Amino acid sequence: MQIREDDLTSKKIADLLREHLENMYEITPPESVHALDIEALRSPNITFFSAWEGEELLGCGALKELDARTGEVKSMRTAKAYRRKGVASKILEHIIKEAQQRVYYYLNLETGASPEFAPARALYIRYGFEYRGPFGDYNDDPNSVFMTKKLAGKDL
């Protein structure tokens, strides 16, 4: 598996992100969907990563800079054919490593509170994320779960 910074121009990426957004709107009330579309992911404060095996797109994820010390995990998605095969773990590991290289103190995320998001929450907990309250522009929302990971070696 190769994980690389992606310029968001391939049709495969556009299709996966479209599937991601459609799925979020199927399982989450519209006011609680925080997934970004492809244009929003092109923001200069977001670095988008894609995972490939040859020509096959396995999944994606992004790292958004909230400030000089804090990042946010965004747009984690595994292609249907590759779910439960460790793709999300590898992408998350890559994002965590990138956040550490940027010397972020914290890595935050928002995910869903419904049962459909239980595998995602379990993944984040396995990687040391802990529950927290809303951060940034998020509001308290019963459909959202907020998590944070203090990155190694950073004492405040």
N, C-alpha and C positions, 0 to 999 in steps of 0.2 A: 504494500500500500504506500502510495506517495501522497503526502499532504503538501499543498503548495498555496502560496498567495494567489488569489484569483482575480481577474479583471472584470468578472461578471458579464462577459460578452458571448459565452457559448450558449447555444440553444438548450443543451442538457442542463446547465445551471438554471436558465430561465424556467424550464419545465419543472425542475425540482422545487424551486422557490414558489412557483405558481401552485403546485400541489401542496406545499407547506401552508401557504396562506389560505387556500380553500379548505384544508383540513382544520385549521385553527378556527375558521368561521363556522364550520360544521359542529364543533364540539365546545365552543366558547361563545358566550354572549358578545355581540359586536363591540360593546363599550369596554370589554375586557380583553380584546385581542391587541397584543403589543408586538406581534410579528411585523417585521419591516418588509416592504416590497423592494424590488430590485433597485429602483431609483434611490430610495432612502439608504440602501446598503452601499451606495456609491459615495456617501458622505466622506469627506476627508478625514474625519475622526474615527472611521470604521475600517478595519482590515478584515477582509473576507478570505476564508480558506476553504479549499475543496479537497476531497480525498478521492484518489483515483487508483484503479488497478488497470493498467493499460489504458484502453479507451472507455472503460466503464466508470461512470461517476458513482461513488459509493455514498457520499454524504457531504455535508458542509457545516460550517460554523463561522462565527465572526467575533472579533474583539473590538469593542467600542471604548474609546478613551473618554472617561467622564471628567477627569481632571488629571493633573500630573502624577497623582498617587493612586488613582483608582480606575479600574477597567470594568467592563460589563460584558458577559457572555451573551451573544445574540445569535439568532437564526440557526440553532442546532437542529439538524435534520439528517436522517439516514434514509437512503433510497429503500423502498419497500423490500426489494429482493435481498438486501444486505442487513436487515434488522436482526438484532440479537447475535451478531457475529463479531462484536467488538469494535465496530467502526466508530460509534459515538465516543467510546472510551479513548480511542487514539486521537480523535479530533480534539476532545476536551484536554487531553494531555498536552497536545500541541499548543492550544490556546493558553493553558496555564504556564507552560514554558515561555511562551512569547511575553506574557504578562510579567513573569519574573525577570526576563531580559530587559524589559522596560522599567524595571525597578518599581513596579506598582506595589503598594502596601496591601491593597485589597482588590479582590475580584468578586463582583456582585452579579446577580442574575435574577430574573423574574421568570417564573414558569407557572403553569396552571395548577389549580387546586383540585380539579376533578379527578376521578379515578383513571381517566385516560392518560394522565400525566404521571401516574405512580412510577412507571419505569424511569422517567427522566429524574424525578425527585430522588429515587434510589441511587441512580448514577451519581448525582451531585453529592449525596451524602457519602458514598463510597470514596469520593475524592476530597473529602474534608470540608465540604460546604456545610454551613450551619444556618438555621432559620434566623431571620431578622425582620425588621419592619420595612416599610417602603423606603426607597432611596431615590435620589434625583427627582425627576418629574412625575414619578409614580404616586398614586394615591392609594390609601388603604382600600382593598377590593376583595370581597369574599371569594372571587374566582381566581385570585393571584396568590402565589407563594413567592416570597422574597428570600434570597439566600446570599450568604457571603462566605468568602474564604480569605483568611488572613494568610498572606504569602510568607514563606519561610524567611527567617532572618530579619524580619521587620518588626522592631519593637517601638511602640509609640507611647 
